[in-house]
Amino acid sequence: MRFFQISGILETISTISLFFIAMPMKYIGGNEILVKIIGPIHGGLFVLYCGLVWWEQNQGRINSNLAIKAMLAAIPPGGPIWFDRKYLR
């Protein structure tokens, strides 16, 4: 479970970095280098988080209802941290 929680924190950091640093630099500043760097990192962390949700559900640590909520929580920035605090602690 600890690795799952850490992946949620890293996914949140990558989402916030992408949405609030890299994308404004691309669309306002005209410099897209950070999107090219942070975008794939965020994508990998998102896939890792979703894979770990599936793993935890298959291991019986979370039920199907919580797995769906965890997947939906991965969409907005900060969602995995909110999910962890609300449902897992």
C-alpha distance (Angstrom), angle and dihedral (degrees) to the residues before:
residue distance angle dihedral
M1 . . .
R2 3.80 . .
F3 3.82 92.3 .
F4 3.82 88.2 49.9
Q5 3.82 90.6 53.3
I6 3.81 92.6 47.2
S7 3.80 91.0 49.7
G8 3.81 88.8 53.2
I9 3.79 91.4 53.0
L10 3.82 92.3 47.9
E11 3.81 91.2 46.9
T12 3.82 89.7 52.1
I13 3.80 92.2 49.7
S14 3.80 91.1 49.7
T15 3.82 92.1 48.2
I16 3.79 93.2 50.0
S17 3.82 90.8 45.7
L18 3.78 91.5 50.2
F19 3.83 97.5 44.0
F20 3.79 100.1 38.5
I21 3.81 105.0 29.5
A22 3.81 112.9 20.0
M23 3.80 100.4 37.4
P24 3.82 95.7 47.5
M25 3.80 88.8 49.3
K26 3.79 88.8 52.6
Y27 3.79 99.2 45.3
I28 3.79 100.5 31.4
G29 3.79 101.9 27.8
G30 3.79 99.1 32.8
N31 3.81 93.2 -128.9
E32 3.79 113.0 122.0
I33 3.81 100.1 175.0
L34 3.82 94.5 102.5
V35 3.79 91.7 51.8
K36 3.81 88.8 53.4
I37 3.81 90.1 51.8
I38 3.81 103.6 36.3
G39 3.83 96.1 35.9
P40 3.82 97.1 68.0
I41 3.81 91.5 40.1
H42 3.80 89.7 53.3
G43 3.81 90.8 46.6
G44 3.78 91.8 52.5
L45 3.79 92.9 47.4
F46 3.81 90.7 48.0
V47 3.81 91.1 52.6
L48 3.83 90.1 45.6
Y49 3.81 91.3 51.5
C50 3.81 92.6 48.4
G51 3.81 90.4 47.1
L52 3.78 90.7 51.5
V53 3.81 90.5 49.7
W54 3.79 87.7 55.0
W55 3.84 91.0 45.9
E56 3.81 93.7 50.1
Q57 3.80 90.6 48.3
N58 3.81 91.8 49.8
Q59 3.81 90.6 48.4
G60 3.80 89.1 54.8
R61 3.80 95.1 -117.1
I62 3.81 92.8 119.1
N63 3.79 128.6 23.9
S64 3.81 126.0 -124.2
N65 3.80 92.6 -97.8
L66 3.81 91.9 55.6
A67 3.81 90.9 44.5
I68 3.80 90.5 57.1
K69 3.80 90.7 47.7
A70 3.81 90.2 49.4
M71 3.81 91.4 51.6
L72 3.80 91.7 49.3
A73 3.81 90.4 46.1
A74 3.80 89.3 58.5
I75 3.81 91.2 68.2
P76 3.84 103.6 68.6
P77 3.80 121.5 55.4
G78 3.80 109.2 -92.1
G79 3.79 93.6 15.8
P80 3.82 97.4 122.8
I81 3.81 91.6 51.9
W82 3.81 90.8 47.8
F83 3.82 89.8 49.0
D84 3.79 92.0 49.9
R85 3.79 93.6 50.4
K86 3.80 95.9 42.7
Y87 3.81 101.2 42.2
L88 3.79 110.6 16.6
R89 3.79 105.7 42.2
